[in-house]
Amino acid sequence: MLDMEEKVLRDLEKIEKYAAEKDHDKEKAVTEVQSLLDKAIVESEKRDSKITHFHEEVDQLHKKLEIADDEAIAKYKMSAEYKSSLHMYGTESWKASIKMTKEWLVDDHSEINPDEFDRYLRKRRAADLAAQKVKITDHGGFGSQTESSLDS
């Protein structure tokens, strides 16, 4: 029986040793997993911080873009290019409308002379230019002043 007890004790020691090794392996694995989780958390926090920073930068760029549109439009409207384009397109539309009106006159109203229409337009334009240069004051209707004297 003593042999049996010794054998059982040896088997028990082997089992305890095996269990201790497995506990050590388990603790080592848990430590490794915890280390990997800690690293993943740190990386996740860094990425979250970067994402937040990028969102802030995108918001700032959107604000700059909104302002840039308004500033660019205002700057373009102050440019000589805009003024010349406006003048050119205004002149071109005016010429096209006069041409269409003349064609209408010739086609539908042969009794109207298109040359008379041209003379009328020249007189009208001269009258409009004169009206732009001279303004009548509201001070009892006396006198007139040019635009430059009214501005000062």
Phi, psi and omega in degrees: 000331179295321176298320180294320180293320179295319179297317179295319179295317178297317178297320178295319177296318178298317180295318179295319178296315179299316179297320179295318177298317179294321176296319178296315178298319179296314179297320178296315179296318179297319179297316179296316179297317180297321177296316178297319177296318178299316178297318180296321178295315179299314179298319179297318179295320177297315180295319177300319179296316179296317179298316178299317179298316179296321177298319178297317179296319179297317178300317178296320179294322176298317179296316178297321180295318178299315179292321182298321178301310181296318180294318181295319179296314179298318180297317179296319180293338178273351185279157177293328180299315180297315181296320180290323177296316179299315179297315183297311182292323176297316179295316181296318178295320180298314179298319180295320180292323177295317180300315179296320179296317178299316179299319178297316179300313183294317183289313188260339184226076183294343180285345179267132180272120180299333178295324178295323178298317177300317179297319179299316180296321178296317179296318180297318180295318178298319179295319179296318178297319179295321180293327179290328183279333185239133176239139177268132182282162178263016181270068178077007177077013182271129171071173176220157181228151175282164181299322182294325179284335177285327181290331183273000000 
